[in-house]
Amino acid sequence: MPPPKGLRLAGRIAHSFIDSKLTPLVIVAALLLGAFSILKTPREEEPQIVVPMLDVFVQMPGASADEVAQRVSLPMEKLLREVPGVEYIYSISHPGVSMLVVRFYVGAKEEDAIVQTYNKLYSNFDCIPPGVSQPIIKVRSIDDVPIMALTLWGKDYDSYRLRRIAGELENSLKPRNDVSETKIIGGQPREIPVVLDTQRLAAYGLTPGSIVGQLQNVNSRGHAGSFSRDNREFQVEAGTFFTSLEDLRQVVVGVHVGRPVYLRDVAEKLEDGPAEANTYVLFANARGGAGQTAGADYPAVTITLSKRKGTNATDISERVLDKVNALRGYVLPNDLNVTVTRNYGETAKDKSDELLKHLLIATLSVTLLIALALGWRESGVVLLAVPVTLALTLAVFYLYGYTLNRVTLFALIFSIGILVDDAIVVVENIVRHFRLPESRGRSLSEVAVEAVDEVGNPTILATFAVIGAILPMAFVRGLMGPYMRPIPVGASAAMLFSLMVAFVVSPWAA
C-alpha cells in the first residue's frame, strides 16, 4: 500500500516496515550477525595500537664503543631521520656493535615503514665505513609481547634437563599457525666444549684456526647436484650436521705423516654437557605439595609464546594448553610440573565475560526503569530494540577490525544510556497516540505511522547532535587516539543503528 501523502522520512520508513513480513527477519538477521561477531571477533585485554618500531643492528668488529658511536650510530641516526614518518630514534653503542631503535608515528603503516627504512639504508650502503657489516633490521610490534608463559619445574629436575625438555616442547608448539614467536628463558643449554692441547697441536703441525675452519666445513650441508631418472628429478645434498659427541670425536682435522688426525687426538677436553646459564629462573612453591617443601626454590625454565596479528588470544591459550596436556607422557614426563605463569588469553576472556555480564545488567536495568516509568509494553519494545542495536554495533567492530577488549566493551556499555533515547521517544509517542480519543476506531498501524512521523525529524536532529558531539574524539592524535577511538566509533554507530531500529522495529513491536 502506498504511503499517505505528507509523510516525512521517518513516517515513510515506519510505513514500509510496520506490516512487512521482512521486519522479523531483519531482527533475527541482526541478532545472528551480532552473535557471529561475538564469536569471531578476537578477544584481547587491550586494544591494538599500531606503532611501527624497527631495531637496526650493525656490527663493526674490533671497534670501541666510542668509535662505533662516531662512525656508525650518529651517521645512521642522521640518515634514518630522513625517512618519512619517523618520530624518535634511539641508539646504543657497544664495542663492535651498534643498535638503533626507530619508532614511527602512531598509526603509520607498518609495511611502508619497513620498506622505506630498507631502501634508505641499502641505497646509502656505499657511504658506510670499511669493516662495517650490512644492517640487520628486526620489526617490533605490540604482538611481540608474550601472551602466555609456561614454567617447567620439578623436584628431581636440574636446569640442564629442564632446558632440553623445554626445547622439545618448544618444537612441538612452534608449528602452530597462530603462534608467531616462542622463546626459552632460563636453564642451561647443551654445549660441547672443545679444549685443545697446544703440545699435540704443535706435534701435528696444526693451529686452532685450522681446527675451527675444519669443524665449520664438516658441520654443514650443501647442494651437490641433481640427476634425472624415469621422468623424475633428484636433488643431491652432501654433508651432515653433528648429532652426537662421537660424531665430533671422529672429525678429521688434518693429516700427519700420511695418517688422518682426528679431533680426539688433539683435544684435551671433549665432553657433552651443560653450558653456563645466561639467565636463571627459580620457582617458589609457597603451598608445597606431595614430596615438596613449602617455600622452597626449584630450578625452572620458562617458555613464552607470542601470537600472530589478528588472532584470538583466548583461543590460542586454550589450544596451547590442550597441546601441552596431549604431550604428557610423550614429551613431558608425568612428574614434571607445568605452571601457567602468564595467560593473557584467560584474563582477556574473563574480563570480556565480565563486561558482557555488565552489559546485560545495564540493559535489564534500563528496561526495568522504563517499565516503572512508562509501562511494561514500552519496556518490552526497548528490551527488543537494545539487543538489536548492540548486535549491529558489534558487527561494525568486527568489520572495522577491532577486537573485543575493555575499551570496545566500555563503548557498548556507554552507548546503552544514549541509544535507548530514540526508542523511548518513538514508543512513548506511539502509545500516547493509541490513547487519544480521536484514534479510536482507526487502524493501529496508521496511528503508529503518524506518531513516528510526528517525532521523526526531532529524533533525527537529536541523534546527529549527539554524534556530532562524540565523533570528534575519533580524530585525536597521539597514542591516546587509536586507544580511545572505539568509543566514539562504537557510540556513533550505535546511535545510527538506534535511530534505524526506532523507525523500523519499534513501530512494528509496539
ABEGO torsion letter per residue (X at the ends): XBBBBGBBAAAAAAAAAAABAAAAAAAAAAAAAAAAAAAABBBBABBBBBBBBBBBBBBBBGBBAAAAAAAAAAAAAAAAAABBGBABBBBBBBBGBBBBBBBBBBGBBAAAAAAAAAAAAAAAAAABBBGBBBBBBBBBBAAABBABBBBBBBAABBAAAAAAAAAAAAAAAAABAABABBBBBEEBBBBBBBBBBAAAAAAAGBBAAAAAAAAAAABBBBBAEBBBBGGBBBBBBBEBBBABAAAAAABBAEBBGGBBBBAAAABABBBBBBBBBABBBBBBBAAEEBGBBBGBBBBBBBBBBBBBBGBBAAAAAAAAAAAAAAABGAABBAABBBBBABBAAAAAAAAAAAAAAAAAAAAAAAAAAAAAAAEAAAAAAAAAAAAAAAAAAAAAAAAAGBBBBAAAAAAAAAAAAAAAAAAAAAAAAAAAAAABAAABGBBAAAAAAAAAAAAAAAAAAAAAAAAAAAAAAAABBEAAAAAAAAAAAAAAAAAAAAAAAAAAAAAAAX
